[in-house]
Amino acid sequence: MKKIGHNIFLDGDKVFSYLTHVATIDGDKLIEHGKYSASTSRHVTKVAKMYGLTIIKSTTKVEDFNWLPTGIRI
């Protein structure tokens, strides 16, 4: 998992905000998986700008949270 900002992480094509999978990079698009808080929305926007991606609202939501295993330091 790569830290790209304060509480923003990339794991392959997955974007995490506060350790929750909130978006996925798909080619030149950033698929946002739901409606989030203002700070998480800023994280999604920041990633899109950093990588030149267009934000697309997903019609499906990620069902469960993707937490890091206990004991992982970032």
VENQUIVEN-V603600 format. One record per helix or strand. SS is the DSSP state (alpha for helix, beta for strand). FROM is the first residue (numbers start at 1). LEN is the number of residues. Records with the same first field share a line. If there is no record, write none. Layout:
# VENQUIVEN-V603600
SS=FROM-LEN, FROM-LEN
This chain:
# VENQUIVEN-V603600
beta=2-4, 8-4, 14-4, 20-7, 29-4, 54-4
alpha=38-14
